[in-house]
Amino acid sequence: MLRASLLVVAVFCQVSAVSAQEATSGSETGALSEQRILHVKPRYYRWHVDVGEEWLEKNTGYACLEWDIPMSQAALVLVDVWDRHYLKEPEDRAERIIQETIRPLLKTCRTAGLQIIHAPSPSQAQKCAAWVGREKQKELPAGAPIPKTASVSAKPWPPAQFRGKSGPYAKYARPAEPMASDRLRILKGLCLHPDVQPEGADVVVATGQELHEFCRDRGILFLFYLGFNTNMCILQRDYGTMAMHTRGYEIIVVRDCTTGMESFETQDGLWQTRGAILFLEMNRKYSILSKELLAGLPKQD
């Protein structure tokens, strides 16, 4: 009799556990279905060959994933979208991209509720009303610089003179450019592009730490990048693709919303731009076209 009772209790507990699991699963599915989802197919470059193929570079190629991202976990990061460039060709390319691709993309993304984050350099960010670091800055003495993350080493290394190529290390510096002052003249008064200003719920960040803190507080994990220049600031800023990937974020560059600074050897095919995007795709980051991002936004009611 006791054995039969224990068996009944065991069966009841098992059924109850299954029912609870199904209820939990159902509630999670329901919660997911209630979320607004961004559906994208990020592209990357495979350092692998297909089964049966020889291990040759020519047998490697692109592949795409399929991601359903909660809109609350994604943001569009605009890097250094300024009003000018000191080189004519990058300025012309950037202006065309801004007018034909970035502006329509921003309008639709804002309407869909995708978080927009402007990252225009520290000096530019501090001028914006939407700068997320304004409250912290108010707590500092007037004119104090933006606080930087503390160094893990008490003694800077390499030495400051070596980094600045001064003192005994001046002999390793590049020669002064005769047109440097003219470049500064062209860039004097540099500001955010007049057609790509912060609006509505947009925010502005000055540093990678500010971008990280904002994303952490909002639960953002996926960063879609656009802006200029692909092979410079998009890659190397502390709020750029490389640094933020190191922090653990998924990085997707919108490849038709960016251009790089080319050389006389690469300008004909925009090989610096294409190479920078490929570098990201080959190193655990992704790319997407603006039309693909637009198509993946949740439909408006």
N, C-alpha and C positions, 0 to 999 in steps of 0.2 A: 504493500500500500504506500509506504514511504517512498519507495523507488518510483512508483507511478506518479506520485505527487511532485517529486523532483523533476521528473521528465516533463510534466505539464508546465511547471514553472520555467524550465529551461527553454521549452518551445515558445512560451509566451514572451520571455525576454528577447529571444532571437527575432520573433516577429515584430516586437516593439522597436528593436534596434533598427531593423530594416525599414519600418514605417517612418522612424525618425530620420533615417538617412535619406529616404525618398523625399520627405517633407523638406529637409534642409536643401537637398539638391534642387527641388522644385522652386524653393524660394530664391536660391542663387540664380537659377535660370531666369526666373521672373525678374529679379533685380537687374540682371545683365540685359534682358530684353527692354527694360525701361530706360537704360542708359542710351545716350546719343552716341553713336559709333562712327568713327572715321575708318573707312575701309581703303587700304592702300596696298600696292604691290611693289615694295622697295626692291631696287635692283642692286646686285652686288657682283663682284668678279670672283669666280671660282679658281683657286689655285689647284684644282683637281681636273682629272680627265674622266670621261665616261668609261664604264666597264667595257673592256676589250680594246680601248684606245691606248696608243703608246704614250709614255710620259714625255710629251713634247709641249713646248709653250704654245705652239699653234693649235693644239688640241684642247687648250683651256678656253674658257669663255664666260659670258654673263649668265646669271640666273636670277630669278625673282622669287620672293616670298609672298605670302598673303597674310596680312595683318588686319585684325579688327581691333582698333584702339579706342578706348573710351575717350571722348572728346576732352574730358576734364584732365586727362593725362598727357595731352599734346599741346605744343605751342609752336608758333612760327617766329623765328628769331631773325631780325633784320640787322645785318652787320654793316656798319659804316656806309649807309646809304646817304651820301653827301651830295651837295649841290654842284660839285665840280671836281675836276682832276687836272693835274698840271701837264699831263700828256694828252694830246688831242684825241687819239684813237680810242683809248679806254673811256674817255669822257663821252665820246659819241656813242660807243657801244652801250655804256651804262644808261645813258639817257634814253636810248631806244628801248632797252629792256624795261626801264622804269615805266615808260609811257605805255608800251604795248603789252607787257606781261605782269609786272609787279602791281601796278595800280588796280587792274581788274581782279587780280588774285586777292589783294588785301580787302577790297570791297566785299567780295563774296565770303571770304573767311570771317570777316567781322560780323556779317549778317548771320552766318552759321554759328557764331559763338566761339570760334577758335581763338585762344589767347594769343595776342600779338605782343611781342617783346622787342623793343628797339634797343640796339647795342651800338651806339655811335661814337664811342671813345669816351674816356672820363671827362675831358674838357667840354665835350658837346652835351653829354648826359646831364651834367650839373646845371645846364641852362634850362632844362625842360621841367615844366610843372609836374610831369608824370614820373619824374625820377624817383625810384624806390628808396634811394639812400638819403633823401632830403631830411627826414626826421633824425637820423643818426648824425648827419652833418650839423644840425642845429645844436647838438650837444657838445660840439667841439669848439675850440677858440676860433675867432674870426680868421678866415684865410687859411686854416689848417688843411692839409691835403687829405684825400680819402685814405682811411686806414688800410693798410695792407696786411695780409695774413702774416703772422709772426714767423720768422725764420726758425728752423729747427736747430740751427747752429748759431752760437753766440758770436763766432768770428766769421765774417763773410769770406767765402772762397768760391771762385777766384777773387783776388783783391780788387777793390774798387778801381784802382789805377789801371789794372790789367783790363778790366771790362771797358773802361773808358779810353783805353790806349793813350794814357798820359804818363808823365814822369818817365821812369826807366823803360816803359813799354810803348812810348810814343813812336818808336821806330817801326812798330808793327802796324801802325794805322794806315788806312788808305789815304791817298792824297786828297787835299781839299778840292772840291768841284768848283770850277770857275763860274758856273751858272747857278750855284746854290742860292744866292741871294735873290735871283730872279724867280726861282721856284717858290721861295718863301713869299715873294710879292704876289704871285698868282694865287697862292693858297691862303693869303691873309683874309680873315673874316669867314673862313670855311664854316659851313653850318649844315644842318640836316636839309635834304632836298625839300623844296617848298611843296612838292606834290606827294611827299611821303612823310607827313607829320603825324605824331601821336594823336589818336582820336579815341573818344569813348573810354572803353575799358583797357586800352593799350597801356603798357608800362614801359619805362625806360630804365636800363641798367648801365652802370659805368664800368663794372668789373665782373670778372668771372665769379667771384665770391658772391656778389649781389645776385647774379643770375642763379647761382646754385641755391642761395637762401630762398629766393622767390619760388623756385621750382619745388624745393623741399616743402615749403609752407603750403603750396597749392597741390602737391601730389603729382607734379608733372614729371614724366619719365622720358618722353619722346620729343626731340627737338628737331624741327624742320628749319633748315638754314637757307637764307638767300642774302644777296648783297655783294659787296665788293671789298677787296679784289680776291678772286678765287684762290690764287696761289700765294697770297700774302695774309691779309687779315682773317679771311674765312678759315684758313688753316691755323694761323699762329697767334691770334689774340687770346688772351686768357679767358675770354668768353666765346672763343671760336670752337671749331669742330674737334680739334685734337685735345685741347684741355678739357672740354666738357665730356668727351668720350672717356678720358682718363678718370673722370669723376664717376663714371658708371652709366651715363645716359646713352640712349640709342640716338644715333645721329643720322639724319637723312638730309642731303643737300638737294634743293630744287634746282636742277642743273640748267634749266633755261631761264633762271632768274639770277644769274651771276655771270661775271666775266672777269678775266685776269689781266695782268700786265704782261704783255708779250714782248719778245725780243725781235730783232731784225731777222733772226733765224726761224722764229716760230709764228710770226704774225699771219702768214698766209693761210695757215690751217688752224689758228688759235690753239696751238699745241700746248702752251702753258696752261690754258684753261682746261682743256680736255685732259691733260696729264694730271692736274690737281684733283679733278673729279675722279679719275681712274685710280689715283693713289688712295683716295678715301675708300672707294669701292673694293680695292684690293686689301684693305687693312681694317676690316670689320665695321666699316660704315656703309651707308647706302645712298642711293640717289633716286630721284623721281622727277617727272615732268610736272609743270604747273597744271596742265589739263588733267593729269591723273589725280593730283591732289584735289582739284575741284570736283572731279567726278566721284571721289570717295567721301566727300562731305555728306552728312546726313541731309536728307531731303527736307525742305522747309514745308511747314503745314500751310 
